[in-house]
Structures are given as C-alpha cells and as structure tokens.
Amino acid sequence: MIIPIKPWLDLISEDVSAGSAARLGTGYAGVALSSDPVAEEIDRSRLVGVSSNKWQFESNRMEFYHEPILAARIVEAMQPLQGKQIFDGTLGGGGHAELLLGHGAHVIGCDQDEEALGYASKRLGHFGDQFLPVRGNFGDVDSILADHGLDRVDGMLLDLGVSSRQLDNAERGFSFREDAQLDMRMDTRSDFSAKELLNEWSEEELARVIFEYGEERRSRRVAREIVKAREKKAIETTFELVEIVGRVIPKTSAKNPATRVFQAVRIAVNRELDVLEQALEKSVGVLAPGGVLAIITFHSLEDRIVKQFMRRMSSPFVDRPEWPEPKENPDYHFNLPTRRAIAPDESEVSANPRARSAKLRLAVKV
Ligand SMILES: C[S@@+](CC[C@H](N)C(=O)[O-])C[C@H]1O[C@@H](n2cnc3c(N)ncnc32)[C@H](O)[C@@H]1O
C-alpha cells in the first residue's frame, strides 16, 4: 500500500500554518493519506504500529525492527517516483527504504551494521535490482556511490542513531537496562568499543565526552569515578557502568541516571557527530539539482548540526557589519521548504515512543 505523494507546495503551506513546533495536523502526520478508508487503515497500521491480524501485509511482521518515523512526510518530501535514485544512509530494518521502493524509486540502502543489512536485504529482496544494499558508513556517501558507478542521487535520507533492534539486543551493549559486555559499536569491524573508551581514555577526555555528548553537568565527577573504578578492575559490563554512574548521580526521576552517560559513550564510540558533519558536507556534491536532503535527528546535538548546516547553505547572500554591502554566499546550495523542524504528531508518538524526540529537517538542492 502506498502513501499518495503530495506536491511540495502543499507541504510548505501546511508547515507555515502549523505553529511554532511545526507539529503537523491531527491524527496522522496532518496528511490526508487516502480517500479510500480501507487503504487508509492499512497505511495507518503500517506506519503507526497498530497491530492488526486483518492486514498481514508484512510477511516478517513478527521480526519487526522499528516503525519508520515520519514516514508520510518522508515520502512527500522525497517524491520517490520511478526513475529516482535515493541514498538511504541509515537502512536499519528497511522501513523507510520499503516505502521509497514501494513508490518506484531505486534505493541504495547503506548501513554499517551487518545484522541490520542482512535483515533489510532479506526483507527487501523482492524489489530485485531496484534495491542495492551496501555495508558502509554514510560519512563515505561519495565513495559508496562512486563504487557503484553513481555520482548523483535525487535524495539522501538519514534517520540517525541506533535502531530499536540494536537497543533491544542486549549483546550489543547499547542499553543500560540489560547486563552485557560494554560494546556499543554499530560497525562490529571497528576495534574501538565502549570498553576501550572507558578503560583507556584519560579522565579529561572522558569528562569532555560526557559533558559534550551527554550534556551531563556532573561530567567531571563521573569521569573521576570511572577512573577510580578502573584502577581496581577494568570496567567490562553495562551494569558496572550503571553502578559507577549511580555513585555520582542519584536517581531522582523515572529516568535512569546513566542515560546521558550511555548516550555520550555511544556517540563517541561511533563518532556519530563527526560522521554526520562529514555526510552533510558531502551531500552538496552527491545531490542532483532538485535533490532532497532529509535528516531525522533524535537529540539537540544532532539537530543543532543539521540546523546550522542548512542555514549556512541556504542564504543566497552573506553580510557583515564591516562590508559596504552583502556578498554572494559561496555556500549557497540549498533552499529550505520549511525553516522549522517537522515533528511527529501525538498519535505517532503514542504509538511509537521512539518518535517522541524526532525532528525532521529538509533541504532541496538548488
Ligand atoms: C534509526 S535506525 C534506521 C531505521 C530505518 N530508517 C528504518 O526505517 O528501519 C538507524 C540505523 O542507521 C545505522 N547507522 C547509524 N549511523 C550510521 C552510519 N554513520 N553509517 C551507516 N549506518 C549508520 C544504524 O546501524 C541503524 O541500523
């Protein structure tokens, strides 16, 4: 079942009228999906996770990875019609890719996680040559495309962070809820895991990472406690880290005190912010004119990077007080259909808690 594609102009006017948070519409991403109530029920169940025995259209539903976030908005923004080529840099379980393929686009689906790639390749195998799975890092988008004889694409999608599957798989060591070896590598070919970071980095480096990537104000004390603990014995498991952090940060709410520290370590292990910056810069070179850049972020650090990049790249002129007049901006490469981030609506958030902090930003190559 396919989400009807709406033209850009309709989207822009919806955004302008949607209010400050750009939380669009009611019920279902603010978009009239279909005039056919049966079709609409199928689409709703697919997108917002309403389980229904009646509509078993995903054969591998039980192995489900996670629901594609802001799916209708992505489809409308990317207009994934036949003949278009779209780079999905965060293939994950293939949820977004399946939607894009379903409309006829060719998708180059990239993920650095071998397990995700295997799963999505199986799920999307029936699309044949329309789908190209690639194991790689989206920071290398230019060379990945070149290796497959492509220099330009019509869209680039990044749905950042870890998948529910990675979080739920205790062995991957991403979650503070499960006791496991400290790992957190999205790409298991890397020889740098959370264990190396926590046991080898200096106290200053640990404090910086926990402060910058976890926005944890008690970063210095946590770093000191980590160093104290590892002097006695190497830190090896997620529960050991939870316990060490708990010595410094008391539990005062439902939120686990180690949440920010885990986020910080994961971002550092996977160099998530550096790679994002790299991919954004490269998007200029790989997107064809009119190509759409769509980025879904989940925390303010990522969103700030995307917002600043898009602002810098979307002003035709730049000005400084000391200049007599504005000058042309050599970095003017994108137009922004909406300056605000687009957030999922309440029904999507209640059906899919992972959507809670999601923000989508869009830019169109000039
Ligand atoms: C949130 S999930 C994507 C879910 C996907 N959009 C879907 O609908 O199923 C993020 C995925 O991106 C992958 N990933 C994160 N950073 C990456 C990077 N720099 N390069 C390649 N893959 C990355 C993760 O391994 C994970 O599988």
The ligand as an SDF file (V2000), in Angstrom:
LIG
                    3D

 27 29  0  0  0  0  0  0  0  0999 V2000
   17.2270    4.5510   13.4190 C   0  0  0  0  0  0  0  0  0  0  0  0
   17.8550    3.2370   12.5260 S   0  0  0  0  0  0  0  0  0  0  0  0
   17.1910    3.4660   10.9190 C   0  0  0  0  0  0  0  0  0  0  0  0
   15.8400    2.8280   10.7400 C   0  0  0  0  0  0  0  0  0  0  0  0
   15.3310    2.8380    9.3220 C   0  0  0  0  0  0  0  0  0  0  0  0
   15.1490    4.1720    8.8140 N   0  0  0  0  0  0  0  0  0  0  0  0
   14.0440    2.0410    9.2170 C   0  0  0  0  0  0  0  0  0  0  0  0
   13.0190    2.6190    8.8050 O   0  0  0  0  0  0  0  0  0  0  0  0
   14.0310    0.8630    9.5220 O   0  0  0  0  0  0  0  0  0  0  0  0
   19.4770    3.7740   12.2830 C   0  0  0  0  0  0  0  0  0  0  0  0
   20.3420    2.8000   11.5230 C   0  0  0  0  0  0  0  0  0  0  0  0
   21.4060    3.5490   10.9940 O   0  0  0  0  0  0  0  0  0  0  0  0
   22.5930    2.8510   11.1430 C   0  0  0  0  0  0  0  0  0  0  0  0
   23.6510    3.8560   11.2120 N   0  0  0  0  0  0  0  0  0  0  0  0
   23.8400    4.7900   12.1590 C   0  0  0  0  0  0  0  0  0  0  0  0
   24.8920    5.5600   11.8530 N   0  0  0  0  0  0  0  0  0  0  0  0
   25.3690    5.1080   10.6750 C   0  0  0  0  0  0  0  0  0  0  0  0
   26.4540    5.4960    9.8370 C   0  0  0  0  0  0  0  0  0  0  0  0
   27.2590    6.5040   10.1580 N   0  0  0  0  0  0  0  0  0  0  0  0
   26.6360    4.8350    8.6780 N   0  0  0  0  0  0  0  0  0  0  0  0
   25.8190    3.8060    8.3320 C   0  0  0  0  0  0  0  0  0  0  0  0
   24.8050    3.3720    9.1030 N   0  0  0  0  0  0  0  0  0  0  0  0
   24.5730    4.0150   10.2570 C   0  0  0  0  0  0  0  0  0  0  0  0
   22.4330    2.0540   12.4040 C   0  0  0  0  0  0  0  0  0  0  0  0
   23.2710    0.9140   12.3750 O   0  0  0  0  0  0  0  0  0  0  0  0
   20.9470    1.7060   12.3760 C   0  0  0  0  0  0  0  0  0  0  0  0
   20.7380    0.4570   11.7720 O   0  0  0  0  0  0  0  0  0  0  0  0
  1  2  1  0
  2  3  1  0
  2 10  1  0
  3  4  1  0
  4  5  1  0
  5  6  1  0
  5  7  1  0
  7  8  2  0
  7  9  1  0
 10 11  1  0
 11 12  1  0
 11 26  1  0
 12 13  1  0
 13 14  1  0
 13 24  1  0
 14 15  1  0
 14 23  1  0
 15 16  2  0
 16 17  1  0
 17 18  1  0
 17 23  2  0
 18 19  1  0
 18 20  2  0
 20 21  1  0
 21 22  2  0
 22 23  1  0
 24 25  1  0
 24 26  1  0
 26 27  1  0
M  CHG  2   2   1   9  -1
M  END
$$$$
